Each structure stands twice: as structure tokens, then as C-alpha cells.
Amino acid sequence: MVYVSCYEGLAIVCTSIGLAQMSGDGLGHAGVMGLASSAIAVIWNLAFNALFERWEARQTRRGRGFARRVAHAVGFEGGLLLTFVPLFAWWFEVSLWQSFLMDLGLLVFFLIYTFGFNWAFDRLFGLPAAAAP
């Protein structure tokens, strides 16, 4: 709960501001999509992390080095890309290409944000049992 609350609270603010700037729509309209995308991301986060940790538990090499963290961030954001492109196109009434470019902007931000947030979170709260050395 701590992870999701902290991560998504900051993500809603950043996403709403970014979508408002990229779409040219008001913060209220973009904020609705910020909240919706956060709810979708939370559900995807639960599913993706469960699958990732099941895979991780079967690995002989323990811990979360740079490559594993990059794989985690890329896999998570890739799943969101497949969902958000058509959703943003519909909500903001833009082409799929424009929606893709909007999502690409968010993806670049969130790849860095996800990597940094997870690293800091693990430092503060420790690794989950599946990754502990």
C-alpha cells in the first residue's frame, strides 16, 4: 500500500500536467485521464509484478542488478503502452500516431521515474523475498 500510494500519487500529478501540456486540453480534462491511467497502471502493476516475481524466484542469480531493473521497467511500461495509445486517442480525440507520441513522452518520463522510484523504494524498505540474496 505504501508503494502504490506514493508512486501513484506523484504519477497522477505528473501525468495530468504532462497530458494537459501535450494535448492542449485543460488540466481538468487531462486530470480525469491521469486518474484513469493511474487506476489502470495499479491493476497492471499488481499483475505484472506478480508475474515478474514468479519468474524472478525461479532464477539462479539473486538480487536486482541494473539489467533486471531495466527489464522490469521496460516490461511494465510496454504493457501500458499497448493500453494507453488507443485510450488516449479516444479521450483526447487525436490520431493513434499523436496518441503514440503523447504516450512516448510519458513513457520516457516513466522509464526514468519507475527505475529511480523502485531503486529508492528498495533502498528504504528492502528487497522482496524473491530478490533477497
Helices and strands as residue ranges (DSSP letters): H 2-23, H 27-57, H 66-92, H 96-125
